[in-house]
Amino acid sequence: MMKKFKSIKQLQTEKMRLIQQQEKLENKIRSNWNELKECLKPVNIAKDIFSKVIKNKTEQNLNGESILKSTFTYGVTLLAKRLLDKAEEKLDKFCRK
């Protein structure tokens, strides 16, 4: 439904409000698009999957198993995470070239 404006000034004010609203929405779309592109990078997908697997395994191993085995598993998990982070950095540098 269209508003009825009593003056040109009201019309201009509404036009400016709509332009500002459009700019905000366009910025939000751009931001969401950039976030989506970042999430869909193969490096980030692999990192997310690997992190979930490690987290689940760590939680499983820390619940009810021996302290020695849990500590060993936690150490291996940390080492694997560091290796993944280094591999991610190298793959990221390779992809940017």
Buried (B, 14 or more C-beta within 10 A) or exposed (E): EEEEEEEEEEEEEEEEEEEEEEEEEEEEEEEEEEEEEEEEBEBBEBBEEBEEEBEEBBEEBBEEEEEEEBEEBBEBBEEBBEEBEEBBEEBEEEEEE
